[in-house]
Amino acid sequence: MEAWRPPPDDETANGSGFVGEARRRLVLWLRYLGMARLLGASLSTMLIVGLAWLLLRQPAPPVEDGMAYATTSTPAASSRSATPGSPSTPSTAVITVHVAGRVQRPGVYDLPSSSRVIDAVNMAGGAVFGADADAINLAAPVVDGQRVYVPAVGEVVVSEPSGADGVVAGPRFPIDINTATVVDLDRLPGVGPATAEAIVRHRDEQGRFASVDGLLDVPGIGEAKLEAIRGLVSV
């Protein structure tokens, strides 16, 4: 007769209790989900983990923080800076020029040293009607102390020996009021064509002027105008 043995329980038949139960549940879970659901769940989990890593990680410092910034100085600016012992750039010099003749405002003007005759004429208001601007070289440079004279059309003048190239000068002062023409007298400051004609008419009617003060007898000339031209006329 065989000896009695106890019947096998569930744990003995299916392996150890916990491991067997876990294995059974895993098999049932895999069967329920299927392979497609399992792969989808895995991809979703990986996607969530990746997004969380991107949001929570510390950003790297920007590239600009490690770059050296270029200086704002330019080569042109550097070349203008003075160095010890080097001469500094001189400022624009100013010259004084006398503009006379057929211009709007004859007188003495200050101009940059690089000016031309045309600049001096324009400074005096430009040529007036009847001026012969083609008789002078408007492109000639002017120098300090020069006299630029704009003649009238048909006027015959000679160039001053010291004048710049092409710059025509009027008759030298003082002007002899007993021999001067209307054009000559018109060059006097404050004496226009009408007054110049009055001087010539008075001389033709009354004879030669005995002195410069005789101009006071000419209509249009008073004490102030005479004093303004006294040093520019003679008899």
WOVEN-V571159 format. One record per residue. N is the residue number from 1. PSI is psi in whole degrees, 0 to 359 (999 if undefined). D_LAST is the distance of its C-alpha to the last C-alpha in Angstrom with 2 decimals. Layout:
n=N psi=PSI d_last=D_LAST
n=N psi=PSI d_last=D_LAST
This chain:
n=1 psi=137 d_last=181.96
n=2 psi=154 d_last=178.10
n=3 psi=152 d_last=176.47
n=4 psi=136 d_last=174.31
n=5 psi=145 d_last=170.55
n=6 psi=143 d_last=168.04
n=7 psi=144 d_last=166.25
n=8 psi=135 d_last=162.61
n=9 psi=183 d_last=160.09
n=10 psi=322 d_last=156.68
n=11 psi=321 d_last=154.89
n=12 psi=321 d_last=157.32
n=13 psi=327 d_last=157.14
n=14 psi=19 d_last=153.37
n=15 psi=191 d_last=152.30
n=16 psi=149 d_last=150.99
n=17 psi=307 d_last=150.30
n=18 psi=316 d_last=146.50
n=19 psi=321 d_last=145.52
n=20 psi=319 d_last=147.66
n=21 psi=319 d_last=146.28
n=22 psi=320 d_last=142.69
n=23 psi=319 d_last=143.43
n=24 psi=317 d_last=145.04
n=25 psi=324 d_last=142.15
n=26 psi=318 d_last=139.65
n=27 psi=317 d_last=141.54
n=28 psi=323 d_last=141.72
n=29 psi=321 d_last=137.96
n=30 psi=322 d_last=137.08
n=31 psi=324 d_last=139.27
n=32 psi=315 d_last=137.69
n=33 psi=318 d_last=134.08
n=34 psi=164 d_last=134.40
n=35 psi=320 d_last=132.22
n=36 psi=315 d_last=129.23
n=37 psi=324 d_last=129.06
n=38 psi=316 d_last=129.34
n=39 psi=319 d_last=126.41
n=40 psi=318 d_last=124.27
n=41 psi=322 d_last=125.01
n=42 psi=316 d_last=124.13
n=43 psi=320 d_last=120.78
n=44 psi=319 d_last=119.94
n=45 psi=318 d_last=120.75
n=46 psi=322 d_last=118.55
n=47 psi=317 d_last=115.67
n=48 psi=317 d_last=115.91
n=49 psi=319 d_last=116.06
n=50 psi=317 d_last=113.00
n=51 psi=320 d_last=110.91
n=52 psi=324 d_last=111.93
n=53 psi=320 d_last=110.84
n=54 psi=324 d_last=107.41
n=55 psi=328 d_last=106.83
n=56 psi=347 d_last=108.12
n=57 psi=153 d_last=106.79
n=58 psi=124 d_last=103.77
n=59 psi=147 d_last=100.67
n=60 psi=151 d_last=99.12
n=61 psi=143 d_last=95.67
n=62 psi=154 d_last=92.83
n=63 psi=327 d_last=91.45
n=64 psi=333 d_last=87.96
n=65 psi=333 d_last=89.26
n=66 psi=4 d_last=89.96
n=67 psi=146 d_last=86.69
n=68 psi=129 d_last=83.74
n=69 psi=141 d_last=80.53
n=70 psi=149 d_last=77.48
n=71 psi=150 d_last=74.41
n=72 psi=355 d_last=71.49
n=73 psi=144 d_last=68.87
n=74 psi=157 d_last=67.29
n=75 psi=324 d_last=66.39
n=76 psi=318 d_last=62.71
n=77 psi=322 d_last=62.75
n=78 psi=323 d_last=64.59
n=79 psi=337 d_last=62.14
n=80 psi=344 d_last=59.26
n=81 psi=137 d_last=60.99
n=82 psi=142 d_last=59.68
n=83 psi=154 d_last=62.08
n=84 psi=131 d_last=62.09
n=85 psi=351 d_last=59.78
n=86 psi=141 d_last=57.97
n=87 psi=140 d_last=54.20
n=88 psi=155 d_last=53.32
n=89 psi=125 d_last=51.24
n=90 psi=148 d_last=47.61
n=91 psi=163 d_last=46.09
n=92 psi=123 d_last=43.39
n=93 psi=156 d_last=40.09
n=94 psi=135 d_last=36.90
n=95 psi=160 d_last=33.48
n=96 psi=128 d_last=30.02
n=97 psi=141 d_last=27.85
n=98 psi=120 d_last=24.45
n=99 psi=124 d_last=24.88
n=100 psi=176 d_last=21.92
n=101 psi=214 d_last=21.54
n=102 psi=70 d_last=24.19
n=103 psi=164 d_last=26.45
n=104 psi=314 d_last=27.90
n=105 psi=81 d_last=26.65
n=106 psi=144 d_last=23.78
n=107 psi=191 d_last=24.03
n=108 psi=131 d_last=25.79
n=109 psi=150 d_last=29.53
n=110 psi=131 d_last=32.56
n=111 psi=158 d_last=34.85
n=112 psi=150 d_last=38.05
n=113 psi=341 d_last=37.70
n=114 psi=10 d_last=39.56
n=115 psi=158 d_last=37.05
n=116 psi=174 d_last=35.69
n=117 psi=322 d_last=32.48
n=118 psi=326 d_last=34.38
n=119 psi=321 d_last=35.13
n=120 psi=319 d_last=31.50
n=121 psi=317 d_last=30.63
n=122 psi=325 d_last=33.66
n=123 psi=328 d_last=32.76
n=124 psi=16 d_last=29.52
n=125 psi=0 d_last=31.70
n=126 psi=167 d_last=31.81
n=127 psi=148 d_last=29.86
n=128 psi=174 d_last=29.11
n=129 psi=134 d_last=30.03
n=130 psi=356 d_last=28.12
n=131 psi=146 d_last=27.59
n=132 psi=80 d_last=28.76
n=133 psi=337 d_last=30.65
n=134 psi=349 d_last=32.56
n=135 psi=348 d_last=29.50
n=136 psi=160 d_last=29.85
n=137 psi=98 d_last=32.96
n=138 psi=342 d_last=34.04
n=139 psi=356 d_last=36.92
n=140 psi=141 d_last=34.95
n=141 psi=152 d_last=35.34
n=142 psi=154 d_last=32.44
n=143 psi=166 d_last=32.03
n=144 psi=133 d_last=30.84
n=145 psi=4 d_last=27.08
n=146 psi=152 d_last=26.42
n=147 psi=121 d_last=23.74
n=148 psi=120 d_last=25.34
n=149 psi=127 d_last=23.21
n=150 psi=112 d_last=25.00
n=151 psi=167 d_last=23.44
n=152 psi=162 d_last=24.13
n=153 psi=130 d_last=26.78
n=154 psi=355 d_last=25.66
n=155 psi=136 d_last=22.42
n=156 psi=117 d_last=22.06
n=157 psi=164 d_last=20.94
n=158 psi=153 d_last=21.95
n=159 psi=140 d_last=23.84
n=160 psi=141 d_last=22.69
n=161 psi=326 d_last=25.12
n=162 psi=3 d_last=26.33
n=163 psi=160 d_last=26.75
n=164 psi=165 d_last=30.26
n=165 psi=123 d_last=32.14
n=166 psi=1 d_last=30.88
n=167 psi=118 d_last=28.03
n=168 psi=136 d_last=24.96
n=169 psi=149 d_last=21.54
n=170 psi=184 d_last=18.34
n=171 psi=151 d_last=15.13
n=172 psi=147 d_last=14.13
n=173 psi=153 d_last=11.86
n=174 psi=155 d_last=9.16
n=175 psi=132 d_last=8.15
n=176 psi=112 d_last=5.15
n=177 psi=349 d_last=5.89
n=178 psi=347 d_last=6.09
n=179 psi=351 d_last=8.59
n=180 psi=148 d_last=10.05
n=181 psi=174 d_last=13.64
n=182 psi=321 d_last=15.72
n=183 psi=319 d_last=17.22
n=184 psi=313 d_last=14.10
n=185 psi=333 d_last=13.07
n=186 psi=343 d_last=16.77
n=187 psi=345 d_last=16.78
n=188 psi=140 d_last=15.03
n=189 psi=130 d_last=17.94
n=190 psi=358 d_last=19.24
n=191 psi=111 d_last=17.32
n=192 psi=185 d_last=19.97
n=193 psi=321 d_last=20.27
n=194 psi=315 d_last=20.79
n=195 psi=322 d_last=17.67
n=196 psi=318 d_last=15.58
n=197 psi=325 d_last=17.37
n=198 psi=324 d_last=16.81
n=199 psi=314 d_last=12.99
n=200 psi=320 d_last=13.43
n=201 psi=318 d_last=16.23
n=202 psi=319 d_last=14.50
n=203 psi=320 d_last=11.78
n=204 psi=326 d_last=14.82
n=205 psi=321 d_last=16.86
n=206 psi=351 d_last=14.79
n=207 psi=182 d_last=12.32
n=208 psi=152 d_last=8.59
n=209 psi=132 d_last=6.82
n=210 psi=330 d_last=7.06
n=211 psi=170 d_last=6.05
n=212 psi=329 d_last=6.50
n=213 psi=344 d_last=10.05
n=214 psi=344 d_last=9.92
n=215 psi=340 d_last=10.78
n=216 psi=342 d_last=14.11
n=217 psi=352 d_last=15.06
n=218 psi=129 d_last=15.19
n=219 psi=134 d_last=18.78
n=220 psi=353 d_last=19.39
n=221 psi=119 d_last=16.69
n=222 psi=189 d_last=18.21
n=223 psi=315 d_last=17.89
n=224 psi=316 d_last=19.31
n=225 psi=323 d_last=17.14
n=226 psi=317 d_last=13.91
n=227 psi=330 d_last=15.40
n=228 psi=332 d_last=16.37
n=229 psi=3 d_last=12.99
n=230 psi=318 d_last=10.94
n=231 psi=354 d_last=11.57
n=232 psi=358 d_last=10.79
n=233 psi=162 d_last=7.19
n=234 psi=174 d_last=3.81
n=235 psi=999 d_last=0.00
